[in-house]
Amino acid sequence: MSRNAAERAALALAGLMLLASALITGRLAFEHMQLAGSLCGSGAAPHCGWCVAAVALAVLAAFSAAAALAPVRTPERVRA
């Protein structure tokens, strides 16, 4: 396995782990909203840490997947 392929596989695995973490924190945010009886961020209720973490992890998962699936760049040769 080449270094580039190993890096892409690691990025893809990290993206899957981040996505799973985003789903878990999203579920915890939903349960927190049910417990509080209102949506976070509506009215006087601020966003809880679960909401912020779920969004941040989802964004990181998307960037990791984009980096893993990006086309391979080959360096241009410079003519002397």
mmCIF file as gemmi writes it, N, C-alpha and C atoms, coordinates in Angstrom:
data_model
loop_
_atom_site.group_PDB
_atom_site.id
_atom_site.type_symbol
_atom_site.label_atom_id
_atom_site.label_alt_id
_atom_site.label_comp_id
_atom_site.label_asym_id
_atom_site.label_entity_id
_atom_site.label_seq_id
_atom_site.pdbx_PDB_ins_code
_atom_site.Cartn_x
_atom_site.Cartn_y
_atom_site.Cartn_z
_atom_site.occupancy
_atom_site.B_iso_or_equiv
_atom_site.pdbx_formal_charge
_atom_site.auth_seq_id
_atom_site.auth_asym_id
_atom_site.pdbx_PDB_model_num
ATOM 1 N N . MET Axp A 1 ? 0.85 -1.17 0 1 0 ? 1 A 1
ATOM 2 C CA . MET Axp A 1 ? 0 0 0 1 0 ? 1 A 1
ATOM 3 C C . MET Axp A 1 ? 0.9 1.239 0 1 0 ? 1 A 1
ATOM 4 N N . SER Axp A 2 ? 0.634 2.157 -0.892 1 0 ? 2 A 1
ATOM 5 C CA . SER Axp A 2 ? 1.45 3.356 -0.968 1 0 ? 2 A 1
ATOM 6 C C . SER Axp A 2 ? 1.119 4.304 0.176 1 0 ? 2 A 1
ATOM 7 N N . ARG Axp A 3 ? 1.988 5.272 0.373 1 0 ? 3 A 1
ATOM 8 C CA . ARG Axp A 3 ? 1.781 6.241 1.452 1 0 ? 3 A 1
ATOM 9 C C . ARG Axp A 3 ? 0.513 7.048 1.214 1 0 ? 3 A 1
ATOM 10 N N . ASN Axp A 4 ? 0.277 7.419 -0.029 1 0 ? 4 A 1
ATOM 11 C CA . ASN Axp A 4 ? -0.911 8.207 -0.354 1 0 ? 4 A 1
ATOM 12 C C . ASN Axp A 4 ? -2.184 7.414 -0.071 1 0 ? 4 A 1
ATOM 13 N N . ALA Axp A 5 ? -2.189 6.15 -0.42 1 0 ? 5 A 1
ATOM 14 C CA . ALA Axp A 5 ? -3.359 5.307 -0.161 1 0 ? 5 A 1
ATOM 15 C C . ALA Axp A 5 ? -3.564 5.11 1.333 1 0 ? 5 A 1
ATOM 16 N N . ALA Axp A 6 ? -2.481 4.964 2.081 1 0 ? 6 A 1
ATOM 17 C CA . ALA Axp A 6 ? -2.59 4.804 3.537 1 0 ? 6 A 1
ATOM 18 C C . ALA Axp A 6 ? -3.133 6.074 4.175 1 0 ? 6 A 1
ATOM 19 N N . GLU Axp A 7 ? -2.686 7.23 3.697 1 0 ? 7 A 1
ATOM 20 C CA . GLU Axp A 7 ? -3.193 8.495 4.228 1 0 ? 7 A 1
ATOM 21 C C . GLU Axp A 7 ? -4.674 8.659 3.926 1 0 ? 7 A 1
ATOM 22 N N . ARG Axp A 8 ? -5.087 8.294 2.737 1 0 ? 8 A 1
ATOM 23 C CA . ARG Axp A 8 ? -6.508 8.394 2.366 1 0 ? 8 A 1
ATOM 24 C C . ARG Axp A 8 ? -7.358 7.423 3.184 1 0 ? 8 A 1
ATOM 25 N N . ALA Axp A 9 ? -6.846 6.229 3.421 1 0 ? 9 A 1
ATOM 26 C CA . ALA Axp A 9 ? -7.582 5.269 4.239 1 0 ? 9 A 1
ATOM 27 C C . ALA Axp A 9 ? -7.72 5.772 5.675 1 0 ? 9 A 1
ATOM 28 N N . ALA Axp A 10 ? -6.656 6.382 6.202 1 0 ? 10 A 1
ATOM 29 C CA . ALA Axp A 10 ? -6.712 6.932 7.561 1 0 ? 10 A 1
ATOM 30 C C . ALA Axp A 10 ? -7.704 8.09 7.634 1 0 ? 10 A 1
ATOM 31 N N . LEU Axp A 11 ? -7.731 8.937 6.614 1 0 ? 11 A 1
ATOM 32 C CA . LEU Axp A 11 ? -8.7 10.037 6.58 1 0 ? 11 A 1
ATOM 33 C C . LEU Axp A 11 ? -10.129 9.519 6.497 1 0 ? 11 A 1
ATOM 34 N N . ALA Axp A 12 ? -10.338 8.485 5.7 1 0 ? 12 A 1
ATOM 35 C CA . ALA Axp A 12 ? -11.678 7.909 5.574 1 0 ? 12 A 1
ATOM 36 C C . ALA Axp A 12 ? -12.12 7.284 6.895 1 0 ? 12 A 1
ATOM 37 N N . LEU Axp A 13 ? -11.22 6.582 7.559 1 0 ? 13 A 1
ATOM 38 C CA . LEU Axp A 13 ? -11.542 5.972 8.852 1 0 ? 13 A 1
ATOM 39 C C . LEU Axp A 13 ? -11.832 7.051 9.894 1 0 ? 13 A 1
ATOM 40 N N . ALA Axp A 14 ? -11.027 8.109 9.901 1 0 ? 14 A 1
ATOM 41 C CA . ALA Axp A 14 ? -11.268 9.218 10.828 1 0 ? 14 A 1
ATOM 42 C C . ALA Axp A 14 ? -12.617 9.871 10.54 1 0 ? 14 A 1
ATOM 43 N N . GLY Axp A 15 ? -12.959 10.006 9.265 1 0 ? 15 A 1
ATOM 44 C CA . GLY Axp A 15 ? -14.249 10.578 8.904 1 0 ? 15 A 1
ATOM 45 C C . GLY Axp A 15 ? -15.411 9.73 9.385 1 0 ? 15 A 1
ATOM 46 N N . LEU Axp A 16 ? -15.283 8.411 9.276 1 0 ? 16 A 1
ATOM 47 C CA . LEU Axp A 16 ? -16.339 7.522 9.771 1 0 ? 16 A 1
ATOM 48 C C . LEU Axp A 16 ? -16.47 7.6 11.287 1 0 ? 16 A 1
ATOM 49 N N . MET Axp A 17 ? -15.343 7.678 11.98 1 0 ? 17 A 1
ATOM 50 C CA . MET Axp A 17 ? -15.395 7.794 13.434 1 0 ? 17 A 1
ATOM 51 C C . MET Axp A 17 ? -15.995 9.14 13.857 1 0 ? 17 A 1
ATOM 52 N N . LEU Axp A 18 ? -15.654 10.205 13.15 1 0 ? 18 A 1
ATOM 53 C CA . LEU Axp A 18 ? -16.236 11.51 13.446 1 0 ? 18 A 1
ATOM 54 C C . LEU Axp A 18 ? -17.729 11.527 13.164 1 0 ? 18 A 1
ATOM 55 N N . LEU Axp A 19 ? -18.15 10.866 12.085 1 0 ? 19 A 1
ATOM 56 C CA . LEU Axp A 19 ? -19.572 10.796 11.775 1 0 ? 19 A 1
ATOM 57 C C . LEU Axp A 19 ? -20.331 10.019 12.85 1 0 ? 19 A 1
ATOM 58 N N . ALA Axp A 20 ? -19.77 8.922 13.306 1 0 ? 20 A 1
ATOM 59 C CA . ALA Axp A 20 ? -20.405 8.158 14.384 1 0 ? 20 A 1
ATOM 60 C C . ALA Axp A 20 ? -20.496 9.003 15.656 1 0 ? 20 A 1
ATOM 61 N N . SER Axp A 21 ? -19.451 9.753 15.946 1 0 ? 21 A 1
ATOM 62 C CA . SER Axp A 21 ? -19.471 10.621 17.12 1 0 ? 21 A 1
ATOM 63 C C . SER Axp A 21 ? -20.513 11.72 16.976 1 0 ? 21 A 1
ATOM 64 N N . ALA Axp A 22 ? -20.665 12.258 15.765 1 0 ? 22 A 1
ATOM 65 C CA . ALA Axp A 22 ? -21.678 13.283 15.522 1 0 ? 22 A 1
ATOM 66 C C . ALA Axp A 22 ? -23.08 12.714 15.722 1 0 ? 22 A 1
ATOM 67 N N . LEU Axp A 23 ? -23.308 11.489 15.284 1 0 ? 23 A 1
ATOM 68 C CA . LEU Axp A 23 ? -24.614 10.862 15.476 1 0 ? 23 A 1
ATOM 69 C C . LEU Axp A 23 ? -24.909 10.624 16.957 1 0 ? 23 A 1
ATOM 70 N N . ILE Axp A 24 ? -23.903 10.217 17.703 1 0 ? 24 A 1
ATOM 71 C CA . ILE Axp A 24 ? -24.091 9.982 19.133 1 0 ? 24 A 1
ATOM 72 C C . ILE Axp A 24 ? -24.385 11.304 19.848 1 0 ? 24 A 1
ATOM 73 N N . THR Axp A 25 ? -23.608 12.34 19.567 1 0 ? 25 A 1
ATOM 74 C CA . THR Axp A 25 ? -23.85 13.617 20.235 1 0 ? 25 A 1
ATOM 75 C C . THR Axp A 25 ? -25.159 14.249 19.77 1 0 ? 25 A 1
ATOM 76 N N . GLY Axp A 26 ? -25.555 13.999 18.539 1 0 ? 26 A 1
ATOM 77 C CA . GLY Axp A 26 ? -26.854 14.474 18.078 1 0 ? 26 A 1
ATOM 78 C C . GLY Axp A 26 ? -27.99 13.816 18.842 1 0 ? 26 A 1
ATOM 79 N N . ARG Axp A 27 ? -27.844 12.546 19.098 1 0 ? 27 A 1
ATOM 80 C CA . ARG Axp A 27 ? -28.848 11.83 19.889 1 0 ? 27 A 1
ATOM 81 C C . ARG Axp A 27 ? -28.894 12.367 21.319 1 0 ? 27 A 1
ATOM 82 N N . LEU Axp A 28 ? -27.724 12.629 21.896 1 0 ? 28 A 1
ATOM 83 C CA . LEU Axp A 28 ? -27.675 13.195 23.244 1 0 ? 28 A 1
ATOM 84 C C . LEU Axp A 28 ? -28.279 14.596 23.28 1 0 ? 28 A 1
ATOM 85 N N . ALA Axp A 29 ? -28.061 15.388 22.236 1 0 ? 29 A 1
ATOM 86 C CA . ALA Axp A 29 ? -28.663 16.722 22.16 1 0 ? 29 A 1
ATOM 87 C C . ALA Axp A 29 ? -30.182 16.612 22.081 1 0 ? 29 A 1
ATOM 88 N N . PHE Axp A 30 ? -30.668 15.66 21.301 1 0 ? 30 A 1
ATOM 89 C CA . PHE Axp A 30 ? -32.113 15.463 21.182 1 0 ? 30 A 1
ATOM 90 C C . PHE Axp A 30 ? -32.72 15.065 22.528 1 0 ? 30 A 1
ATOM 91 N N . GLU Axp A 31 ? -32.048 14.148 23.226 1 0 ? 31 A 1
ATOM 92 C CA . GLU Axp A 31 ? -32.532 13.742 24.546 1 0 ? 31 A 1
ATOM 93 C C . GLU Axp A 31 ? -32.494 14.905 25.534 1 0 ? 31 A 1
ATOM 94 N N . HIS Axp A 32 ? -31.473 15.753 25.427 1 0 ? 32 A 1
ATOM 95 C CA . HIS Axp A 32 ? -31.373 16.918 26.303 1 0 ? 32 A 1
ATOM 96 C C . HIS Axp A 32 ? -32.507 17.889 26.028 1 0 ? 32 A 1
ATOM 97 N N . MET Axp A 33 ? -32.851 18.058 24.741 1 0 ? 33 A 1
ATOM 98 C CA . MET Axp A 33 ? -33.971 18.947 24.401 1 0 ? 33 A 1
ATOM 99 C C . MET Axp A 33 ? -35.284 18.391 24.939 1 0 ? 33 A 1
ATOM 100 N N . GLN Axp A 34 ? -35.457 17.069 24.877 1 0 ? 34 A 1
ATOM 101 C CA . GLN Axp A 34 ? -36.67 16.465 25.422 1 0 ? 34 A 1
ATOM 102 C C . GLN Axp A 34 ? -36.732 16.645 26.934 1 0 ? 34 A 1
ATOM 103 N N . LEU Axp A 35 ? -35.583 16.514 27.585 1 0 ? 35 A 1
ATOM 104 C CA . LEU Axp A 35 ? -35.537 16.668 29.032 1 0 ? 35 A 1
ATOM 105 C C . LEU Axp A 35 ? -35.82 18.117 29.436 1 0 ? 35 A 1
ATOM 106 N N . ALA Axp A 36 ? -35.272 19.082 28.684 1 0 ? 36 A 1
ATOM 107 C CA . ALA Axp A 36 ? -35.475 20.498 28.986 1 0 ? 36 A 1
ATOM 108 C C . ALA Axp A 36 ? -36.873 20.955 28.579 1 0 ? 36 A 1
ATOM 109 N N . GLY Axp A 37 ? -37.483 20.284 27.636 1 0 ? 37 A 1
ATOM 110 C CA . GLY Axp A 37 ? -38.828 20.638 27.198 1 0 ? 37 A 1
ATOM 111 C C . GLY Axp A 37 ? -38.876 21.736 26.167 1 0 ? 37 A 1
ATOM 112 N N . SER Axp A 38 ? -37.735 22.123 25.64 1 0 ? 38 A 1
ATOM 113 C CA . SER Axp A 38 ? -37.721 23.144 24.585 1 0 ? 38 A 1
ATOM 114 C C . SER Axp A 38 ? -36.513 22.912 23.686 1 0 ? 38 A 1
ATOM 115 N N . LEU Axp A 39 ? -36.527 23.56 22.542 1 0 ? 39 A 1
ATOM 116 C CA . LEU Axp A 39 ? -35.392 23.475 21.63 1 0 ? 39 A 1
ATOM 117 C C . LEU Axp A 39 ? -34.253 24.354 22.125 1 0 ? 39 A 1
ATOM 118 N N . CYS Axp A 40 ? -33.053 23.869 22.026 1 0 ? 40 A 1
ATOM 119 C CA . CYS Axp A 40 ? -31.903 24.685 22.394 1 0 ? 40 A 1
ATOM 120 C C . CYS Axp A 40 ? -31.792 25.845 21.402 1 0 ? 40 A 1
ATOM 121 N N . GLY Axp A 41 ? -31.495 27.01 21.908 1 0 ? 41 A 1
ATOM 122 C CA . GLY Axp A 41 ? -31.325 28.175 21.05 1 0 ? 41 A 1
ATOM 123 C C . GLY Axp A 41 ? -32.608 28.94 20.799 1 0 ? 41 A 1
ATOM 124 N N . SER Axp A 42 ? -33.753 28.413 21.214 1 0 ? 42 A 1
ATOM 125 C CA . SER Axp A 42 ? -35.004 29.131 20.998 1 0 ? 42 A 1
ATOM 126 C C . SER Axp A 42 ? -35.333 29.936 22.247 1 0 ? 42 A 1
ATOM 127 N N . GLY Axp A 43 ? -35.681 31.173 22.054 1 0 ? 43 A 1
ATOM 128 C CA . GLY Axp A 43 ? -36.027 32.021 23.188 1 0 ? 43 A 1
ATOM 129 C C . GLY Axp A 43 ? -34.82 32.326 24.046 1 0 ? 43 A 1
ATOM 130 N N . ALA Axp A 44 ? -34.992 32.161 25.355 1 0 ? 44 A 1
ATOM 131 C CA . ALA Axp A 44 ? -33.921 32.477 26.298 1 0 ? 44 A 1
ATOM 132 C C . ALA Axp A 44 ? -32.976 31.304 26.531 1 0 ? 44 A 1
ATOM 133 N N . ALA Axp A 45 ? -33.318 30.126 26.012 1 0 ? 45 A 1
ATOM 134 C CA . ALA Axp A 45 ? -32.479 28.948 26.227 1 0 ? 45 A 1
ATOM 135 C C . ALA Axp A 45 ? -31.281 28.973 25.278 1 0 ? 45 A 1
ATOM 136 N N . PRO Axp A 46 ? -30.068 28.978 25.819 1 0 ? 46 A 1
ATOM 137 C CA . PRO Axp A 46 ? -28.893 28.966 24.929 1 0 ? 46 A 1
ATOM 138 C C . PRO Axp A 46 ? -28.673 27.57 24.357 1 0 ? 46 A 1
ATOM 139 N N . HIS Axp A 47 ? -27.827 27.483 23.35 1 0 ? 47 A 1
ATOM 140 C CA . HIS Axp A 47 ? -27.463 26.172 22.808 1 0 ? 47 A 1
ATOM 141 C C . HIS Axp A 47 ? -26.633 25.426 23.835 1 0 ? 47 A 1
ATOM 142 N N . CYS Axp A 48 ? -26.912 24.147 23.982 1 0 ? 48 A 1
ATOM 143 C CA . CYS Axp A 48 ? -26.133 23.332 24.915 1 0 ? 48 A 1
ATOM 144 C C . CYS Axp A 48 ? -24.865 22.841 24.21 1 0 ? 48 A 1
ATOM 145 N N . GLY Axp A 49 ? -23.973 22.293 24.994 1 0 ? 49 A 1
ATOM 146 C CA . GLY Axp A 49 ? -22.724 21.784 24.442 1 0 ? 49 A 1
ATOM 147 C C . GLY Axp A 49 ? -22.919 20.616 23.497 1 0 ? 49 A 1
ATOM 148 N N . TRP Axp A 50 ? -23.997 19.848 23.697 1 0 ? 50 A 1
ATOM 149 C CA . TRP Axp A 50 ? -24.268 18.703 22.822 1 0 ? 50 A 1
ATOM 150 C C . TRP Axp A 50 ? -24.602 19.176 21.411 1 0 ? 50 A 1
ATOM 151 N N . CYS Axp A 51 ? -25.367 20.249 21.305 1 0 ? 51 A 1
ATOM 152 C CA . CYS Axp A 51 ? -25.732 20.775 19.982 1 0 ? 51 A 1
ATOM 153 C C . CYS Axp A 51 ? -24.492 21.253 19.231 1 0 ? 51 A 1
ATOM 154 N N . VAL Axp A 52 ? -23.67 22.018 19.937 1 0 ? 52 A 1
ATOM 155 C CA . VAL Axp A 52 ? -22.457 22.555 19.318 1 0 ? 52 A 1
ATOM 156 C C . VAL Axp A 52 ? -21.515 21.426 18.915 1 0 ? 52 A 1
ATOM 157 N N . ALA Axp A 53 ? -21.364 20.434 19.782 1 0 ? 53 A 1
ATOM 158 C CA . ALA Axp A 53 ? -20.468 19.306 19.483 1 0 ? 53 A 1
ATOM 159 C C . ALA Axp A 53 ? -20.971 18.496 18.294 1 0 ? 53 A 1
ATOM 160 N N . ALA Axp A 54 ? -22.281 18.288 18.211 1 0 ? 54 A 1
ATOM 161 C CA . ALA Axp A 54 ? -22.835 17.507 17.096 1 0 ? 54 A 1
ATOM 162 C C . ALA Axp A 54 ? -22.555 18.19 15.762 1 0 ? 54 A 1
ATOM 163 N N . VAL Axp A 55 ? -22.752 19.496 15.709 1 0 ? 55 A 1
ATOM 164 C CA . VAL Axp A 55 ? -22.502 20.23 14.462 1 0 ? 55 A 1
ATOM 165 C C . VAL Axp A 55 ? -21.01 20.244 14.129 1 0 ? 55 A 1
ATOM 166 N N . ALA Axp A 56 ? -20.176 20.504 15.129 1 0 ? 56 A 1
ATOM 167 C CA . ALA Axp A 56 ? -18.729 20.546 14.892 1 0 ? 56 A 1
ATOM 168 C C . ALA Axp A 56 ? -18.205 19.199 14.405 1 0 ? 56 A 1
ATOM 169 N N . LEU Axp A 57 ? -18.652 18.117 15.009 1 0 ? 57 A 1
ATOM 170 C CA . LEU Axp A 57 ? -18.201 16.79 14.578 1 0 ? 57 A 1
ATOM 171 C C . LEU Axp A 57 ? -18.705 16.448 13.179 1 0 ? 57 A 1
ATOM 172 N N . ALA Axp A 58 ? -19.921 16.863 12.845 1 0 ? 58 A 1
ATOM 173 C CA . ALA Axp A 58 ? -20.444 16.606 11.501 1 0 ? 58 A 1
ATOM 174 C C . ALA Axp A 58 ? -19.645 17.38 10.451 1 0 ? 58 A 1
ATOM 175 N N . VAL Axp A 59 ? -19.277 18.611 10.753 1 0 ? 59 A 1
ATOM 176 C CA . VAL Axp A 59 ? -18.474 19.409 9.817 1 0 ? 59 A 1
ATOM 177 C C . VAL Axp A 59 ? -17.096 18.783 9.641 1 0 ? 59 A 1
ATOM 178 N N . LEU Axp A 60 ? -16.477 18.366 10.741 1 0 ? 60 A 1
ATOM 179 C CA . LEU Axp A 60 ? -15.171 17.703 10.647 1 0 ? 60 A 1
ATOM 180 C C . LEU Axp A 60 ? -15.248 16.4 9.855 1 0 ? 60 A 1
ATOM 181 N N . ALA Axp A 61 ? -16.329 15.651 10.025 1 0 ? 61 A 1
ATOM 182 C CA . ALA Axp A 61 ? -16.502 14.41 9.261 1 0 ? 61 A 1
ATOM 183 C C . ALA Axp A 61 ? -16.622 14.707 7.771 1 0 ? 61 A 1
ATOM 184 N N . ALA Axp A 62 ? -17.337 15.778 7.425 1 0 ? 62 A 1
ATOM 185 C CA . ALA Axp A 62 ? -17.485 16.141 6.01 1 0 ? 62 A 1
ATOM 186 C C . ALA Axp A 62 ? -16.148 16.564 5.406 1 0 ? 62 A 1
ATOM 187 N N . PHE Axp A 63 ? -15.372 17.351 6.147 1 0 ? 63 A 1
ATOM 188 C CA . PHE Axp A 63 ? -14.063 17.769 5.629 1 0 ? 63 A 1
ATOM 189 C C . PHE Axp A 63 ? -13.11 16.588 5.51 1 0 ? 63 A 1
ATOM 190 N N . SER Axp A 64 ? -13.171 15.664 6.447 1 0 ? 64 A 1
ATOM 191 C CA . SER Axp A 64 ? -12.313 14.488 6.385 1 0 ? 64 A 1
ATOM 192 C C . SER Axp A 64 ? -12.675 13.61 5.19 1 0 ? 64 A 1
ATOM 193 N N . ALA Axp A 65 ? -13.966 13.447 4.939 1 0 ? 65 A 1
ATOM 194 C CA . ALA Axp A 65 ? -14.394 12.669 3.778 1 0 ? 65 A 1
ATOM 195 C C . ALA Axp A 65 ? -14.005 13.354 2.479 1 0 ? 65 A 1
ATOM 196 N N . ALA Axp A 66 ? -14.132 14.677 2.44 1 0 ? 66 A 1
ATOM 197 C CA . ALA Axp A 66 ? -13.74 15.418 1.233 1 0 ? 66 A 1
ATOM 198 C C . ALA Axp A 66 ? -12.248 15.285 0.97 1 0 ? 66 A 1
ATOM 199 N N . ALA Axp A 67 ? -11.448 15.319 2.032 1 0 ? 67 A 1
ATOM 200 C CA . ALA Axp A 67 ? -9.996 15.171 1.86 1 0 ? 67 A 1
ATOM 201 C C . ALA Axp A 67 ? -9.641 13.758 1.412 1 0 ? 67 A 1
ATOM 202 N N . ALA Axp A 68 ? -10.36 12.766 1.916 1 0 ? 68 A 1
ATOM 203 C CA . ALA Axp A 68 ? -10.074 11.375 1.542 1 0 ? 68 A 1
ATOM 204 C C . ALA Axp A 68 ? -10.468 11.088 0.096 1 0 ? 68 A 1
ATOM 205 N N . LEU Axp A 69 ? -11.509 11.764 -0.388 1 0 ? 69 A 1
ATOM 206 C CA . LEU Axp A 69 ? -12.011 11.499 -1.737 1 0 ? 69 A 1
ATOM 207 C C . LEU Axp A 69 ? -11.503 12.484 -2.791 1 0 ? 69 A 1
ATOM 208 N N . ALA Axp A 70 ? -10.688 13.446 -2.375 1 0 ? 70 A 1
ATOM 209 C CA . ALA Axp A 70 ? -10.175 14.439 -3.318 1 0 ? 70 A 1
ATOM 210 C C . ALA Axp A 70 ? -9.271 13.76 -4.35 1 0 ? 70 A 1
ATOM 211 N N . PRO Axp A 71 ? -9.251 14.3 -5.564 1 0 ? 71 A 1
ATOM 212 C CA . PRO Axp A 71 ? -8.379 13.697 -6.58 1 0 ? 71 A 1
ATOM 213 C C . PRO Axp A 71 ? -6.91 13.829 -6.189 1 0 ? 71 A 1
ATOM 214 N N . VAL Axp A 72 ? -6.136 12.856 -6.634 1 0 ? 72 A 1
ATOM 215 C CA . VAL Axp A 72 ? -4.702 12.84 -6.319 1 0 ? 72 A 1
ATOM 216 C C . VAL Axp A 72 ? -4.004 13.896 -7.15 1 0 ? 72 A 1
ATOM 217 N N . ARG Axp A 73 ? -3.208 14.699 -6.47 1 0 ? 73 A 1
ATOM 218 C CA . ARG Axp A 73 ? -2.429 15.719 -7.181 1 0 ? 73 A 1
ATOM 219 C C . ARG Axp A 73 ? -1.043 15.169 -7.466 1 0 ? 73 A 1
ATOM 220 N N . THR Axp A 74 ? -0.63 15.353 -8.68 1 0 ? 74 A 1
ATOM 221 C CA . THR Axp A 74 ? 0.726 14.953 -9.028 1 0 ? 74 A 1
ATOM 222 C C . THR Axp A 74 ? 1.549 16.217 -9.24 1 0 ? 74 A 1
ATOM 223 N N . PRO Axp A 75 ? 2.747 16.255 -8.674 1 0 ? 75 A 1
ATOM 224 C CA . PRO Axp A 75 ? 3.56 17.463 -8.838 1 0 ? 75 A 1
ATOM 225 C C . PRO Axp A 75 ? 3.985 17.635 -10.288 1 0 ? 75 A 1
ATOM 226 N N . GLU Axp A 76 ? 3.986 18.875 -10.723 1 0 ? 76 A 1
ATOM 227 C CA . GLU Axp A 76 ? 4.414 19.16 -12.09 1 0 ? 76 A 1
ATOM 228 C C . GLU Axp A 76 ? 5.927 19.15 -12.165 1 0 ? 76 A 1
ATOM 229 N N . ARG Axp A 77 ? 6.412 18.649 -13.277 1 0 ? 77 A 1
ATOM 230 C CA . ARG Axp A 77 ? 7.857 18.631 -13.462 1 0 ? 77 A 1
ATOM 231 C C . ARG Axp A 77 ? 8.308 19.977 -14.021 1 0 ? 77 A 1
ATOM 232 N N . VAL Axp A 78 ? 9.396 20.435 -13.486 1 0 ? 78 A 1
ATOM 233 C CA . VAL Axp A 78 ? 9.953 21.723 -13.919 1 0 ? 78 A 1
ATOM 234 C C . VAL Axp A 78 ? 11.037 21.452 -14.945 1 0 ? 78 A 1
ATOM 235 N N . ARG Axp A 79 ? 10.896 22.098 -16.085 1 0 ? 79 A 1
ATOM 236 C CA . ARG Axp A 79 ? 11.935 21.922 -17.118 1 0 ? 79 A 1
ATOM 237 C C . ARG Axp A 79 ? 13.068 22.903 -16.892 1 0 ? 79 A 1
ATOM 238 N N . ALA Axp A 80 ? 14.244 22.401 -17.04 1 0 ? 80 A 1
ATOM 239 C CA . ALA Axp A 80 ? 15.417 23.255 -16.834 1 0 ? 80 A 1
ATOM 240 C C . ALA Axp A 80 ? 15.876 23.882 -18.12 1 0 ? 80 A 1
